Amino acid sequence: MKDGRLIERPMLVVLLRGLLLLVLIGAVGVLWFWQGPAIRSWLSGKRPGEALDVFGTVPDFSLIERSEQQVGLLDLAGKVWITNFIYTHCPDTCPLQSAEMAKLQADFAEEKDLRLVSITVDPERDTVLVLSQYAKRYGADPERWLFLTGEKRTIYRLALEGFRLSVVDPAEGVKSWLFGPVALSAHHGETEKQFLHSSRFVLVDRQARIRGYYQSAEEDALQRLRRDVRILLRGEK
């Protein structure tokens, strides 16, 4: 029994230390997310992601547009843009997102400094030709509404680390942003390979700063997005 207690005690210490480490990691993550703009949003009575504030900066990237042209952060410099992540054979949320993007395109038809940017999470299937056909379905203006594809690793890293949105390829296991805006998982129970990804729209300003997250299926959020787009286009007061 004495030997058993001697063995159990170090194991208990290791387990307790491991638990403490997990708690500390979680606490640091929560504090990291809630600092700065997020805490200001909370103090103003809004949930994180709902206030027009600065939630980070989009890193540089290089992807291929449906026109086969290379597109990077420099090409969007000085523009206000709305980004979302989709894939063309998505059975539910993506068509709804694209329909809402088409409405935004119509609502801001006279705004030369606004860009819409849809990025596929299934680049292996969504070639420039496939994206071009998909874009025509929604009447996407090739000058104002971009559809991007490229290397899968680059796209997923951009979604996770750049925009802080969750994305999952079930064949490769779960990949999600732990402390970022809550993602909406979609496309359960389909026989064909499906991708889980956030259905939020992300608003980016002229300096490539993330200014807001908006649920694409919520009318209040979409109206807030329109309001915030106008604020950024006219210049902040």
PAKEDO-433548 format. One line per 5 residues: number of its first residue (from 0); their letters; for each residue z, y, x of C-alpha. Coordinates in nm, 2 decimals, decimal comma. Last residue first. Example, Ala and Ser with C-alpha at 12.3 -4.5 7.8 and 13.67 -1.06 7.14 Angstrom:
2
1	sa	0,71/-0,11/1,37; 0,78/-0,45/1,23
end
This chain:
237
236	kegrl	-3,75/6,09/-1,64; -3,98/5,80/-1,55; -4,35/5,85/-1,52; -4,60/5,83/-1,81; -4,71/5,48/-1,72
231	lirvd	-4,36/5,36/-1,66; -4,22/5,50/-1,99; -4,52/5,37/-2,18; -4,47/5,02/-2,04; -4,10/5,04/-2,13
226	rrlrq	-4,18/5,11/-2,50; -4,44/4,83/-2,51; -4,19/4,59/-2,36; -3,92/4,69/-2,60; -4,16/4,62/-2,89
221	ladee	-4,22/4,28/-2,73; -3,85/4,21/-2,70; -3,79/4,30/-3,06; -4,08/4,08/-3,17; -3,94/3,77/-2,99
216	asqyy	-4,19/3,50/-2,88; -4,28/3,66/-2,54; -3,92/3,70/-2,44; -3,91/4,00/-2,22; -3,80/4,05/-1,86
211	grira	-3,78/4,40/-1,70; -3,84/4,64/-1,41; -3,96/4,42/-1,13; -4,06/4,65/-0,85; -4,42/4,64/-0,72
206	qrdvl	-4,41/5,02/-0,65; -4,63/5,10/-0,95; -4,40/4,91/-1,18; -4,37/4,54/-1,27; -4,29/4,41/-1,62
201	vfrss	-4,23/4,04/-1,65; -4,33/3,84/-1,97; -4,11/3,55/-2,04; -4,25/3,20/-2,13; -4,07/3,03/-1,84
196	hlfqk	-4,21/2,70/-1,73; -4,22/2,33/-1,80; -4,55/2,16/-1,71; -4,70/1,88/-1,91; -4,88/1,56/-1,81
191	etegh	-5,04/1,42/-2,13; -4,84/1,21/-2,38; -4,64/1,51/-2,49; -4,27/1,48/-2,56; -4,15/1,82/-2,45
186	hasla	-4,39/2,11/-2,40; -4,15/2,40/-2,34; -3,86/2,51/-2,13; -3,76/2,87/-2,18; -3,62/3,02/-1,87
181	vpgfl	-3,29/3,20/-1,84; -3,32/3,51/-1,62; -3,22/3,43/-1,26; -2,91/3,25/-1,14; -3,03/2,90/-1,09
176	wskvg	-3,40/2,96/-1,04; -3,56/2,62/-1,13; -3,74/2,33/-0,97; -3,69/2,00/-1,15; -3,88/1,69/-1,03
171	eapdv	-4,22/1,64/-0,88; -4,40/1,46/-1,16; -4,22/1,68/-1,41; -4,38/1,99/-1,26; -4,11/2,25/-1,34
166	vslrf	-4,11/2,63/-1,33; -3,82/2,87/-1,37; -3,86/3,24/-1,32; -3,71/3,45/-1,04; -4,03/3,66/-1,01
161	gelal	-4,07/3,63/-0,64; -3,85/3,34/-0,55; -3,92/3,10/-0,83; -4,26/3,22/-0,96; -4,40/3,31/-0,62
156	ryitr	-4,27/2,99/-0,47; -4,44/2,80/-0,75; -4,77/2,98/-0,70; -4,77/2,94/-0,32; -4,69/2,57/-0,35
151	kegtl	-4,97/2,52/-0,60; -5,23/2,68/-0,38; -5,45/2,91/-0,59; -5,50/3,04/-0,94; -5,50/3,38/-1,10
146	flwre	-5,63/3,52/-1,43; -5,66/3,90/-1,43; -5,66/4,12/-1,74; -5,78/4,48/-1,67; -6,12/4,46/-1,50
141	pdagy	-6,22/4,12/-1,64; -6,14/4,23/-1,99; -5,99/3,93/-2,16; -6,15/3,85/-2,50; -5,90/3,57/-2,57
136	rkayq	-6,14/3,28/-2,55; -6,32/3,45/-2,27; -6,01/3,41/-2,05; -6,00/3,04/-2,11; -6,36/3,00/-2,00
131	slvlv	-6,29/3,20/-1,69; -5,97/3,01/-1,62; -6,17/2,68/-1,64; -6,43/2,81/-1,40; -6,17/2,96/-1,16
126	tdrep	-6,01/2,62/-1,15; -5,72/2,53/-1,38; -5,67/2,16/-1,31; -5,52/2,16/-0,97; -5,39/2,51/-1,03
121	dvtis	-5,14/2,40/-1,29; -4,88/2,67/-1,30; -5,15/2,93/-1,39; -5,10/3,30/-1,33; -5,17/3,56/-1,60
116	vlrld	-5,18/3,92/-1,48; -5,22/4,21/-1,72; -5,30/4,55/-1,56; -5,22/4,90/-1,67; -5,34/5,21/-1,48
111	keeaf	-5,65/5,27/-1,69; -5,46/5,30/-2,01; -5,71/5,35/-2,29; -5,70/4,99/-2,41; -5,32/4,99/-2,42
106	daqlk	-5,27/4,84/-2,77; -5,58/4,62/-2,72; -5,46/4,47/-2,39; -5,12/4,43/-2,54; -5,26/4,24/-2,83
101	ameas	-5,45/4,01/-2,59; -5,13/3,95/-2,40; -4,97/3,85/-2,73; -5,25/3,59/-2,79; -5,21/3,47/-2,43
96	qlpct	-4,84/3,41/-2,48; -4,90/3,23/-2,81; -5,16/3,01/-2,64; -4,91/2,94/-2,36; -4,62/2,85/-2,58
91	dpcht	-4,78/2,55/-2,76; -5,02/2,29/-2,63; -5,07/2,40/-2,27; -5,42/2,29/-2,16; -5,49/2,63/-2,00
86	yifnt	-5,17/2,68/-1,80; -4,94/2,97/-1,83; -4,72/3,21/-1,62; -4,68/3,57/-1,72; -4,72/3,91/-1,56
81	iwvkg	-4,73/4,27/-1,69; -4,86/4,54/-1,46; -4,81/4,91/-1,38; -5,06/5,00/-1,11; -5,02/5,20/-0,79
76	aldll	-5,06/4,89/-0,58; -5,22/4,60/-0,77; -5,48/4,51/-0,52; -5,22/4,55/-0,24; -5,01/4,27/-0,40
71	gvqqe	-5,29/4,02/-0,36; -5,62/3,91/-0,52; -5,90/3,72/-0,35; -6,21/3,73/-0,57; -6,35/3,41/-0,73
66	sreil	-6,40/3,61/-1,05; -6,13/3,38/-1,21; -5,90/3,54/-0,95; -5,78/3,36/-0,64; -5,43/3,41/-0,50
61	sfdpv	-5,27/3,59/-0,21; -4,91/3,70/-0,22; -4,68/3,99/-0,11; -4,33/3,98/-0,25; -4,25/4,12/-0,59
56	tgfvd	-3,95/4,35/-0,56; -3,61/4,31/-0,73; -3,45/4,37/-1,07; -3,49/4,74/-1,09; -3,40/4,89/-1,43
51	laegp	-3,54/4,90/-1,78; -3,26/4,71/-1,96; -3,32/4,37/-2,12; -3,30/4,14/-1,82; -2,93/4,13/-1,80
46	rkgsl	-2,79/4,17/-2,15; -2,75/4,52/-2,28; -2,43/4,71/-2,36; -2,47/4,98/-2,09; -2,21/4,81/-1,88
41	wsria	-2,41/4,49/-1,89; -2,72/4,66/-1,78; -2,54/4,83/-1,50; -2,41/4,49/-1,39; -2,76/4,36/-1,38
36	pgqwf	-2,90/4,66/-1,20; -2,67/4,63/-0,90; -2,46/4,31/-0,87; -2,47/4,05/-1,14; -2,70/3,81/-0,96
31	wlvgv	-2,51/3,82/-0,63; -2,18/3,79/-0,80; -2,30/3,48/-0,99; -2,44/3,32/-0,68; -2,12/3,39/-0,48
26	agilv	-1,91/3,24/-0,76; -2,13/2,93/-0,77; -2,12/2,88/-0,40; -1,74/2,92/-0,41; -1,70/2,67/-0,69
21	llllg	-1,92/2,42/-0,51; -1,71/2,46/-0,19; -1,39/2,41/-0,38; -1,52/2,09/-0,53; -1,62/1,96/-0,18
16	rllvv	-1,28/2,06/-0,04; -1,11/1,87/-0,32; -1,32/1,56/-0,27; -1,26/1,57/0,11; -0,88/1,60/0,05
11	lmpre	-0,89/1,32/-0,20; -1,07/1,10/0,06; -0,81/1,19/0,32; -0,53/1,08/0,08; -0,69/0,76/-0,03
6	ilrgd	-0,71/0,60/0,31; -0,34/0,67/0,40; -0,24/0,56/0,05; -0,42/0,23/0,10; -0,25/0,18/0,44
1	km	0,09/0,24/0,28; 0,00/0,00/0,00
end
